[in-house]
Amino acid sequence: LLSNKYLLPAEMLRTLPSLPLVRCRALSRSFSELAAPQEAIAKADEIISRTSRLFIDNQYVEAEAGRLPVLSPRDGKPFASIAHASAGDVDRAVQSARRCFDNDGWPQQDVKARAEILKRIAESLRKPEVSDALCVIESRDCGKPFSESQGDLGVCADTFDYYAEMAPKIMKTSHPSTGTAEFYARIESEPLGVIGCITPWNFPLMQAVLKVAPALAAGCSVVLKPSPLASLTCCALGELVAAAGAPPGALNVITGGPPEALEGGGSSGQYLIDHHMLDKVSFTGSGTAGQKMLEASASKLRPTCLELGGKSAFIIFDDVADSLDSVVDWVMVGIFQCTGQVCSATSRVLVHESLEQKLVDRLLERVRTIKVGDPLVAGTLMGPLVSEGQKQKVLGMIKQAEADGAKNHALPLQLSTELQQGYYVPPTVLSNLPYNSTAWKEEIFGPVLAIRSFSTDEEAVRLANDTPYGLANAVYSRDYRRCKRVASQLKSGVVWENCSQVLFPSTPFGGRQGRASGFGFELGPAGLKEFLSEKTVISNDRTTFDWGIYKQA
């Protein structure tokens, strides 16, 4: 957490170093060969310099409370800074969104016209000079390999395109039957209003887009507050939305730090969720923070969408012995992408007892080939965690797991001197972990995989469901009927069959209602409906018709 000592004067900010240029061969689009082109790094510096301020009323402005340093997860050194929004800054952003929604005609604009704006945003995100630079910024800011950032940017563009296509279809007026000749009914989908969006640091731009794209398509106005640990691509999103034709106030972006960073104990995010002019809050993050969102909304009876954590299981049955290479690859996708900082990470592997040792041996063989290092260098498959605090949390949970009796199969990291102060944790596989261990039960949010065996289908399902969370699970079997049967028994909002972490703009993503992974949806038609309010209109088109109930009274 940042404190007041990290508020830097302007003259010091000008001396903050930038990341050294990485010299590499020309950009390739194959997953394993990606690296940051040198020209993209120069472009990234220019974008950060121009956009790392508050974005209010389609303009970049400085914050009243000063600025905060941005530390590179790669080496722990500052490379940029972000604006630190005060209560007054937050109020100006919300007021801008309110004007846009109430007075400036944004929600009344034809949905097809808003769709064209979304299409232009998607087109901008696909321009190599834009996408490559944003990928560099993302990798610097949160530490994920350049190749993963490119995948995220592709999802962002696809999501804008998806909602451009879907919004005109979903927001059509419908005419349900009333069963009478006297009355007609129509149901209209209207924009909900001003939305406060609070987003995390693991997929900074992508998580923002999963909220911003459907909200704008619906005709809502948005105040976006990204995590102070990774805000830079969200700052840049502001100018792309404005350049595509969105009016002032349709998207405002505020940045800032946690409670300790503001005089009086306030925080930029708290000021936003406490604001009385928000019509809804949409939040992605931890369960503890999610509770604070609900507390802020409770007195206002304000709807709140929460996408929270998970402790997902990956069930592997005994009929896939001849597919172990594919099984292992999906297991690794489920836990080592984004350095394990994924709410839906399938971090608990439940493997049939007859296959356990073979799976562990094959998995360890592959894990030891993962190149951990600089996220902007070609061939890096796993980068650092986002912060020193997150690194210490993960290492602490690994240490506790060892104390609980788990065997840790991780190898020591081989890092260059330049990266020694970065926030790196080795890809870790734990076996023999007791079921009551914190590392088995609680979300770690790091590259830590726990493996246990089972003997029957029923036991596998019971162990998978033995968690307060309900976000996602996975099942692997050659028997489709078994996959389908087990999937129906898993208490989660998402189930993957013979894969992990696969999502599409068209498929809703969210936790199972009633469990600790939140409620509400991102993606799919359900993701758009989060920002709509249905209105029923009952019509009698004969002005002389009445029921006559009180004529003889």
N, C-alpha and C positions, 0 to 999 in steps of 0.2 A: 504494500500500500504506500502511496505517495504522501508526503507531508509537506508543510509549508516550505521547508528548506529546498524543495525541488522546484519552486517557482523561480524562474530565471529571468534576470533583466535582459533587455534587448541586446545590449553590447556583448553579453556572454553568449546569447543564442547565436550570434553571428559567427562565433568561433567553434560551434559544434562541428565535429568532423563528419564527413559522409563516408559511406562504405567505399573501399577501394574498387576500382574497376576490375571486372573479371574478364580476362581475355580467353575467348573460346571460339570454337569453330561456328560456322553459320547455323542458325536455328533450324532444328529438325522437328517435325511434328510427331515422330514416333515417341512413345511414352518414355522409353529407357534412355533416349539420347538427348533429351531436352536440356538446355542450359540458357542462361541469360545472355542475349546479344549485347555487346558493348554499347551500341547506339540506344538500346532500350534503357540502359542504366542512366545514360545522360538525360534522356527524356524523362525518366522517373524523377531525377533531381529537380528538373524544371517544373514538373507538375506539383511536387511537394512544396516547392517554394511559392507557387502561385495559389495553392488551394488549401494549405493547412491552417485555415482560419474558420470562423463560424460562417455558415452559409444561410443568410436570412434575406428574404425578399429578392431572391435571385442575385444577391451580391455577397462577395466575401468581405467580412468585416472582422476587426480585432475584438477580442473579448475584454471586458472590464477587469477581470481578475488576473490578467497576465497569461503566461504560457507555461506548459509543462514539457519536460524533455521526453523524447521517445528513445528508449534503449533498444538496441538491436539484440534479439535473442542469440544471434550468431556469436557475438563476442562480449556482450554485456556493456557495450559502449554507446553513448548517445550519438544519434545520427540525424535527428530532426527534432521538431517540437510541434505541439498542438496547442490550440487556443483553449483556455480554461474558462468555461462559461459561468457567469455569476447568476444570481436569481433574476437580475434585471435583463441579462442576455437571454435567459430562458423565456422570460415573459415576452420579450420582443419577438422571439421565434414563434411562440404560441399565438400571439396576437396576429402575426403575419399569416399563419395558417388559418386562423379564424376569419380574417378578412377575405382571404381567398375563397373560403367555403361559403361564407354568409353573403358577401357583397359583390364578388367579382365574377360570378357566373361559371366557375369551374365545375360544380356538380350539375349545372344545367346544360353544359356543353354536350353535344351529341356523343354517345359512347363510341361511335365509329371515329370521331375526330380525336378522342383521347387515345383510341387504339393506334392511330397513325403516329402519335407522339411516342408511344411505347415501341413501335416498330423502328422509329428513328434512333431511339436509345440503343436498341439491340444492334442496329447497323453500326453505330459508333463503337460499341464494345467489340465488334468483330474486326475493326480496322487494326491491322497488325501494329501500327505505330502507337495505337491507344492500348490495345490488349497486352502487348508485350511490356509496355511501361508499367501498366497497372499490376501485372504479374510480378515484376521486380519489386514494386512497392509492397505488395502483399507478402512476398517472401522475406523481405527485409523486416517487415513490421511484426509478423507473427511467427516466422521461422520455418514455414513449410517449404519443401522443395519447389523449385520453379515449375517443374512438371505438374505438381498438384495444383499450383496456383493457376496454371493454364486450364486445367480441368474445371476449376471453380469458375473462371471467367466464361468458359463455354456454357456452363449451367446458367449463369446470369443472363447471357444473351438469349438463350433458349427460353428462359422464364419470362422475359419481357415479351418475346414473340408469342408464347403460349397464351398469356393473358390478353394480348392484343387480339388474338383469334377468339378466345372464349368469352370475353366480356360482352360483346354484342349478342352472343347466343344466349347467355345466362340472364342478361338483364332485359330480355324481351318481356313485354307485358303478356300475362296469360289470362285466359277467360274461362274459369271453371264453371261447370254447370251448377245452376241453383235449384233445378228441379221445378221451377215455376215459370209461368209466362209473364209474370208481373215485374220480376226483378232480374237484373243482370249483375254480374260481378266481374271484377278484374283485379289481378294481383300485380302490383308494381314493385320492382326492386329499386330502392333508392340508396344513394351513398349514405353511409352512417354518420360521417362528420369529420372532426379533427382527431387524428390518431397519433398517440405517442408510441413510438417504436423504440424499444431498448434491445440492443443486439450484442452478441458475445464476441470474443476475440479469436475463436478457433477457425471460423469461416467468415472473416469480417465483411467482405463485400457481398458474398453469396447470401449470408443470413439476412443482411439488410435488404437485398433484392427480393428475397422470398416474402417480405412484408411490403416493401415499397411498390413493387410492380402491381400486385393485385389491388392495393389501396388506391393507387393512381388510376388504374383501369376502372375501378368502381366510381371514381369521382370524389374520393376523399382527399383531404390535404393532410400532410404528414410532417411531424417533427421527429427526426431520427436522432437518437443518441447512441452511438457506438461505444464499445468498451474503450476506456483510456489506454488499455494495453495494445490496441490495434485499431486505430481510427482513420488512418491516412487514405485508404481507398474509398471509404465512405465520404470523406471530405471531397474527394475528386468527383464522386457521383453527382454532386450538386450541379456542377457546370455542365455535365452531360445531359442532365434532365432539363435544365434551362435552355441549352442550345437546341434541344429537340422540339421546343415550343411550349413547354409547360409554363403557366403564368407564375408571376411572383407569389410565393407563399404555398404553392402546391407541394414543394419539398423544401424543408428547412433542415439543416444539419448542425447540431450543436455537439461540442466535445468538451471533455473535462474529466476531472479525477474523482476519487472516492472521498468519503466524508472528511478524512484528515487533511485534505488538500485545500479546504476553504475555511476562512476565518468564521468562527462560530459553529463549526462542526457540520455545516451543510454540504451538499454535493450537487453537482450539475444534474445527475440523474434523479436525485430525490426531489429537487425543485421541479423537474418535469412531471413526475408522476403525481406530485401534490397539486399540480395546477388545476384550477376549477374549470378551465375551458376545454379540457380534453373530453371527447366523447367515448373514447376507448383507449386501453393500453394493450399493446401486443409485445410480449416479452419472451426472449429466449435466454436461458441461463440456468443458474443453480436453483435447487429447491428452496434454500434459505432466502435468496433474493426474490424468488417467486412469491414467498409468503409476504414479503414487504410490498410487492405489487398489489396483492389482494388487500392488505391492510390499508394502503393508500386509496384503493378504489371502494372499499366497503362503505364508508360514510357517504359516498357520492352515489352509491348503487350503480356504479359504472362497470360495464362489461370489460372483462380482462381475459386475454388469451395467453396461456402459459405453455411454453414448450421447454420442459425441464430435463432432468437427467435420466440415466438408465443404468442398468447392470445386466446387459443382454446376454443370453446364453446361445451357444452354437452346439446343437445336438448332432452327433455323427454316429450313424448306425453301422452295423458290422458288414453290411452288404456292399461297401464301397472300397474294399481292400485293394481292388485293381484300379482305383481312381485316386490313389493317395496324393499324387502330384497336384491334381486339381483341387482336392480337398485342402491340402496344405496352403495352396495359393490363396484360396478364399478365406481360410483362417487368418492368414497374415494380412489380407486386405481389411479384415474386420477389426484388427487391433493396432496395426502399425502405420496405417495412413494417418496423416495429420499428427504423427507421433502419439497416437492413441487418444488425442484430445477430441473425441467425438462422442456426443451424447448417446448415440445408438451403437457404439462400439460393442461388438460381440466378444466381450472380455472374459467370459466364462465358457470354456470348452468342456462339454460333456460327451465323452467318447465311450463306445461300447468296450467293455473290459477285454474282449478278445482282440481288439485293435489298438489298445492304448499304447503299448510299447512301440509298435511299428510307427504309429502316428507321431509320438514324441521324438523318436529317432529321426524321422524324416523332417519334422518341423525344425528341430535344432540344427540339422544340417543346412537347411535353407536360411534360417534366421542368422546364422553366422556369416552369410554372404551379404547381408544388408550393409550398404555403405552409409554410414552416419557421418554427417559433416555439414559443410557450408551449403546452405540451401540454393545458392546461385551457381554452384559448380556442377558441371555435367556429371551424371552418374550418381549423384546423391539421391538416395531413396528415403532417408529419414533425416529430418533436421532437428533443431533443438526444441525444447518446450518454450512456452511463450515468455516466461519470467523466472527469476530466481526463486520467488515464492512458490510457484508451481513446481519447480524442480525439487525444492526441499520437501514439499508435501508428498510428491511421488516417492522420493527416496525414503522418506519416513515410513510410508506404507509398505514399501518393500522390506525395510528393516524389521517392521513389526511382523510381517508375514514369515520372515525367517525365524523370528523369536517364537512364533506360533507353531513352528515345526515344518514349514514349507522348504522344499529344496529349490534354490535359485540357480538356474542354468545360464544366467547372463555371463558374457565375457567382458573383461575390461575394455573400455573405449580406447581407440588409438586416434587421438586428436592432435593436430598440429599445435605448435606453441601459440599461434594466433587465435586459436579457438578455445584455449584452455579456460577462459573466463565466460564462455558461453553456457547456455542452459541445457546441456546435453545429458540425457539418460540413456543407457544402452537398451536395446530391445530385450525385454525380460520375459522369460517363461518360468512359471512357478508350478511345481508339481507337489503332490501330497499335502495340499493346503487344506486344513480343517474347515468344515462347513461353517463353523462359528467364527472363523477369522474375519477381521474387518476387511482384509483384502479380497475375500470371497464375496462378502455381503455388500460392501459400499463401493460407490463409483470412485475410481482412482483418477481417471482422466489423464492417463499417461500410457506409455507403451508397455503395459504389463498384462500378460495373459496367464490366467490360472486354469489348470487342467485337472479334471476329476473323471473317474470312470463310472459307468452304470451297468446294470445287468439286464434290465427289462425296459420295455417302452414306457410302462407306467412310472417306473422310477425316474426315467429321464425327464418326463413331463413334470413330475412332482418337483424335482430339483430345479428345473428351469423356472417354474412358477413360484419358487420359494424365495421371493424378493418383494419388497414394497413397490418396486418400479414396474412399469408396464409399457415401455416405449417400443422395443423391438426384440425379436429372437430369430434364430435361423435353424433350419433342419436340413440334414444331408442324407439322402438315401436313393438307391436306384429304383425303389418301389414308389411310384407316384401316389398310390393309394395310401401308403404309410405316411408320406409327406403331408398329404391332404388331411389325413386323420389327426396327425400330431399338430399340424398348424391350427386346426380348429380348436384344439385343447389349450394352446398357449395363450396366456392372458397378456397380450400386447397389441398395440395399435398397428404394428407392422410385423410380418413374418416373411423371411426369405427362404425359399426352397432351393437348395443346391447353389447358393450364392450368398453374398453378404454386402450390405451397404449400397445396393443398387436402388436408385430412385429416379423418377422422371418428373418433369413439370406437370404431367397429367395425373400423377398418383398422389392422393392425400397422404400427408405425413403428420402423425401426432400420437400422443400416448393414449392408452386405453383409459376410458373414463373411470374415475373412482380409484385410480392408483397414483403413485407419487411422481409420475412423469408429466403431469399437467393435463390440460384440456384445451380443446381448440385445434385447428389444423393449419398447416402450411401446404402449399402446392395443391394441384387439382382444382376441380370446381369448388370443393369445400374451402380452399384457401381464399378464393374470391368472396365467397359468401360470408366470411368473417368480417368483411368490410361493407356489407349490405344490410339494409333494414327493409323488411317486407311490409308493404302497405296494402290492405284490403279495401277496395272501394265497392260499395253496393249501390246500384243505380236503379232508379225508377224513372223512365224517360217520358212518362205521361204525367204532366203537371196537374191534371184534374183527377188523378186516381188517388184514393186513400182507402184505408181499412174501415172507415166509418165507425170506429169504436166509440168515439165521444160525441158523435153528432146528435144523439138522442139523450145525452146526459143532462 
